[in-house]
Amino acid sequence: MTKTNQIIVPHLWYNKEANEAAEFYTSIFPDSRVTNGTTLNDTPSGDSHLVSFELWGQKFMAISAGPYFKFNPSVSFMVNFDPSRDKDAKEKIAEVWNKLSEGGTVLMPLDEYPFSERYGWIQDKYGLSWQLILTNPDGEERPAIVPSLLFVGDKCGKAEEAIHFYMSVFKNSKQGHIARYSQGMEPDKEGTIMFSDFMLENQWFTAMDSAHEHKFSFNEAISFMVYCDTQEEIDYYWDKLSAVPESEQCGWLKDKFGVSWQIVPSEMDEMMSKSTPEQMARVTNAFLKMKKFDLMELRKAFKG
């Protein structure tokens, strides 16, 4: 079955600021909008607010659900400013950088680097990381916003294995560019991934290894929602990806690299956005008891 919509959607966990952050981001990037908002009552985090939004064509979901997880640079979002696509790319990168810098922390200053004449890495005021880069892709164009995975600590050196693993799990996948560390780039080991991009379900991602000392690793603050049309698809992704039994909860799982995923039925969005408060309460109550989602049970709860 061919699906034209975005199947893998980054999900951002905030303490209380999901709505505010969505408004902030949609005011910064072109072609952006908030698409939907919902409140889930009586979850373990109390009332949780969900908001869906699009930034420059990339879909996101965010939730305000308490101070349990904090963003860190192990997952960031690469923003490609492409002069061949947009003649104001240089002005735009500076403008977006300035807005994201308000109250934020610079990880790498916006400057000239061997790999780009304009690049910077910033953690915004909510702690979310962005890599802004002036690109001019030879050959195939890349989307404006691309999720980026940084393999550090005991996961350093596993970027390539992870890319191959994800490409084996998801359809419509392919490898893009690969740049490796060369000799003399210690602590990074020769042959590990300095930068690579790859496609899963027609969506681009990037991955990098870093052997430098980092005090963070993958966590639940950023997860990737995988929308499934059938119970078979839910079972398939669950069986392939889940590697940490104690992390299985409400459709969430953790893979062998520590990356969090949510395997969710596509119709869940509709159930959430088109339901009465009673329906919403029944569906929420049903899924809070589940690890892997049971589509029949969710439909039953929705119908009542």
Legacy VTK file of the C-alpha trace (Angstrom):
# vtk DataFile Version 3.0
C-alpha trace
ASCII
DATASET POLYDATA
POINTS 304 float
0.000 0.000 0.000
1.535 3.329 -0.949
1.206 6.051 1.611
1.875 9.605 0.628
1.679 11.078 4.108
4.559 11.250 6.556
4.704 7.900 8.338
7.467 8.704 10.856
6.758 11.786 12.973
9.172 13.188 15.599
7.480 13.527 18.996
8.770 16.116 21.479
8.166 15.839 25.242
7.880 19.081 27.213
7.144 19.712 30.863
4.451 22.381 30.250
5.548 24.299 27.148
4.403 22.192 24.156
1.828 24.734 22.906
4.115 27.697 23.492
7.014 25.924 21.735
4.833 24.976 18.752
3.777 28.633 18.380
7.407 29.730 18.701
8.708 27.307 16.041
5.886 27.955 13.580
6.639 31.694 13.821
10.302 31.096 12.873
10.249 28.683 9.930
8.628 29.233 6.524
5.537 27.218 5.489
4.721 26.301 9.089
1.495 25.963 11.043
-0.089 24.436 14.117
-2.518 21.794 12.853
-4.250 20.389 15.929
-4.432 20.471 19.726
-5.942 17.958 22.172
-5.950 17.411 25.927
-5.723 13.935 27.455
-7.220 13.970 30.936
-6.186 11.845 33.907
-3.003 10.341 32.486
-0.189 9.369 34.896
1.159 12.886 34.193
-2.221 14.497 34.991
-3.807 16.386 32.090
-1.463 16.212 29.110
-1.688 18.615 26.197
-0.901 17.327 22.716
-0.176 19.604 19.790
0.545 18.747 16.149
2.402 21.171 13.923
4.311 21.399 10.659
7.628 23.161 10.159
8.731 23.785 6.597
6.802 20.725 5.445
7.999 18.405 8.250
5.328 17.137 10.674
5.909 17.155 14.422
3.913 16.224 17.508
4.563 17.652 20.971
3.167 16.866 24.405
3.187 18.684 27.741
3.343 15.819 30.199
5.541 16.761 33.140
9.259 17.154 33.890
10.262 13.548 33.252
12.572 13.848 30.242
14.948 16.589 29.100
16.062 17.301 25.556
19.728 16.842 24.753
21.809 17.005 21.555
21.748 13.226 20.904
18.719 13.988 18.716
18.699 17.307 16.900
17.099 18.705 13.778
19.227 19.634 10.806
17.888 22.606 8.860
19.108 22.839 5.280
19.203 26.332 3.798
19.787 25.684 0.120
20.821 28.628 -2.093
19.795 26.678 -5.208
16.273 26.420 -3.776
16.114 29.820 -2.084
18.160 32.810 -3.159
17.822 34.412 0.308
19.262 31.310 2.014
22.150 33.263 3.568
19.881 35.921 5.072
17.381 33.289 6.182
19.937 31.166 8.046
21.080 34.233 10.008
17.507 35.236 10.793
16.467 31.754 12.015
19.701 31.476 14.032
19.014 34.778 15.779
15.474 33.745 16.724
16.497 30.292 17.975
19.360 31.893 19.953
17.002 33.922 22.189
17.515 32.369 25.623
19.366 29.463 24.016
22.890 28.017 24.210
25.377 27.953 21.348
26.981 24.515 20.923
28.916 25.444 17.751
28.880 29.086 16.609
27.326 30.059 13.270
30.505 30.304 11.252
32.510 28.932 8.340
33.616 25.284 8.676
35.493 22.924 6.327
32.167 21.267 5.376
30.062 24.404 4.926
30.537 28.133 4.559
27.764 28.657 7.099
26.943 26.213 9.892
25.972 26.394 13.564
24.540 24.162 16.300
22.194 25.783 18.816
20.145 24.585 21.766
17.021 26.766 21.927
15.392 28.120 25.095
13.444 24.854 25.523
16.623 22.773 25.227
15.873 21.431 21.732
18.915 21.272 19.417
19.075 22.552 15.852
21.898 22.335 13.324
21.615 25.100 10.749
23.601 24.626 7.563
23.980 26.390 4.239
23.906 23.533 1.736
24.042 23.264 -1.991
23.375 19.610 -2.603
24.969 18.187 -5.688
22.534 15.733 -7.115
19.514 14.870 -5.052
17.822 17.602 -3.052
17.273 17.112 0.672
14.244 18.320 2.650
14.556 21.485 4.699
14.302 19.794 8.136
15.882 16.415 8.857
16.044 14.561 12.222
19.634 13.832 13.219
20.970 11.085 15.531
24.268 11.437 17.402
25.833 8.186 18.655
27.952 8.906 21.751
29.285 7.097 24.828
28.812 3.336 24.632
26.806 3.830 21.408
29.670 5.638 19.661
30.804 3.681 16.600
27.354 2.158 16.130
25.907 4.724 13.703
26.576 2.543 10.671
25.081 -0.562 12.287
22.025 1.493 13.281
21.544 2.861 9.752
21.660 -0.673 8.275
19.293 -1.923 10.970
16.734 0.846 10.380
16.959 0.396 6.606
16.214 -3.314 7.064
13.145 -2.551 9.207
11.544 0.253 7.185
10.474 0.071 3.572
11.335 2.661 0.891
14.787 3.033 2.420
18.137 3.937 0.960
21.598 5.107 1.910
22.619 8.658 1.027
26.014 10.242 1.665
28.638 8.746 3.979
31.663 10.668 5.270
34.022 8.810 7.613
36.559 10.032 10.152
40.089 9.710 8.834
43.292 8.943 10.692
44.453 11.624 13.102
40.945 12.813 14.085
41.177 11.338 17.596
39.344 10.697 19.822
37.148 9.743 16.831
38.154 6.409 15.420
39.163 6.082 11.777
36.329 4.681 9.659
33.475 5.597 12.021
30.729 7.877 10.730
31.472 11.596 10.697
28.252 12.269 8.778
25.780 10.122 6.946
22.248 10.464 5.700
19.696 7.797 4.861
16.046 7.470 3.977
13.325 5.490 5.789
9.783 5.414 4.396
10.791 8.193 1.966
11.959 10.377 4.845
15.535 11.552 5.329
17.508 11.184 8.575
21.146 11.856 9.409
23.478 9.975 11.764
26.917 10.664 13.232
29.332 9.066 15.679
31.178 11.215 18.222
33.833 9.837 20.579
34.188 13.128 22.445
33.101 13.196 26.068
29.361 13.876 26.121
27.224 13.803 29.239
24.065 12.709 27.418
22.547 9.849 25.445
19.271 9.002 23.708
16.196 9.341 25.920
12.412 9.594 25.721
12.327 13.389 25.323
12.404 12.824 21.563
10.799 9.723 20.128
9.669 8.795 16.645
6.029 7.932 16.054
5.434 5.304 13.390
1.901 5.436 11.997
0.443 2.016 11.149
-2.736 1.186 9.210
-3.213 -2.351 10.538
-2.532 -4.508 13.580
-0.091 -6.510 11.411
1.994 -3.366 10.884
1.882 -2.561 14.610
3.037 -6.128 15.419
5.764 -5.992 12.766
7.401 -2.765 13.988
6.995 -3.745 17.629
8.713 -7.106 17.111
11.514 -5.626 15.001
12.304 -2.550 17.104
11.569 -3.271 20.767
14.711 -4.320 22.664
14.079 -3.095 26.232
11.018 -4.883 27.719
10.813 -2.563 30.750
10.457 0.457 28.421
7.354 -0.919 26.698
4.414 1.255 27.670
1.404 2.875 25.947
2.750 2.210 22.457
6.289 3.308 23.395
9.369 1.141 23.002
13.150 1.478 23.006
15.374 -0.072 20.365
18.788 -1.677 20.911
20.538 1.683 20.421
18.397 3.430 23.054
16.264 5.383 20.562
12.574 5.644 21.544
9.743 4.899 19.114
5.970 4.993 19.402
4.098 2.485 17.277
0.644 3.989 16.812
-2.438 3.256 14.721
-3.012 5.911 12.036
-6.636 6.227 13.108
-5.611 7.217 16.642
-5.260 10.840 15.467
-8.813 10.805 14.216
-10.069 9.159 17.407
-8.366 11.937 19.384
-9.447 14.868 17.246
-13.036 13.818 16.486
-14.099 12.352 19.816
-16.516 13.493 22.490
-15.016 13.896 25.994
-16.536 10.498 26.914
-14.948 8.794 23.910
-11.653 10.460 24.630
-11.765 9.270 28.259
-12.554 5.682 27.163
-9.771 5.589 24.560
-7.240 7.130 26.975
-8.267 4.683 29.674
-7.882 1.768 27.244
-4.458 2.695 25.912
-2.969 3.521 29.323
-3.336 -0.185 30.171
-1.569 -1.337 26.995
2.071 -1.871 26.146
1.722 -2.635 22.445
-1.434 -1.052 21.022
-4.361 -3.356 20.305
-6.289 -1.749 17.465
-9.495 -3.774 18.001
-9.606 -2.838 21.689
-9.033 0.849 20.887
-11.828 0.796 18.309
-14.103 -0.888 20.854
-13.320 1.759 23.455
-13.938 4.505 20.892
-17.338 3.072 19.916
-18.236 2.435 23.570
LINES 1 305
304 0 1 2 3 4 5 6 7 8 9 10 11 12 13 14 15 16 17 18 19 20 21 22 23 24 25 26 27 28 29 30 31 32 33 34 35 36 37 38 39 40 41 42 43 44 45 46 47 48 49 50 51 52 53 54 55 56 57 58 59 60 61 62 63 64 65 66 67 68 69 70 71 72 73 74 75 76 77 78 79 80 81 82 83 84 85 86 87 88 89 90 91 92 93 94 95 96 97 98 99 100 101 102 103 104 105 106 107 108 109 110 111 112 113 114 115 116 117 118 119 120 121 122 123 124 125 126 127 128 129 130 131 132 133 134 135 136 137 138 139 140 141 142 143 144 145 146 147 148 149 150 151 152 153 154 155 156 157 158 159 160 161 162 163 164 165 166 167 168 169 170 171 172 173 174 175 176 177 178 179 180 181 182 183 184 185 186 187 188 189 190 191 192 193 194 195 196 197 198 199 200 201 202 203 204 205 206 207 208 209 210 211 212 213 214 215 216 217 218 219 220 221 222 223 224 225 226 227 228 229 230 231 232 233 234 235 236 237 238 239 240 241 242 243 244 245 246 247 248 249 250 251 252 253 254 255 256 257 258 259 260 261 262 263 264 265 266 267 268 269 270 271 272 273 274 275 276 277 278 279 280 281 282 283 284 285 286 287 288 289 290 291 292 293 294 295 296 297 298 299 300 301 302 303
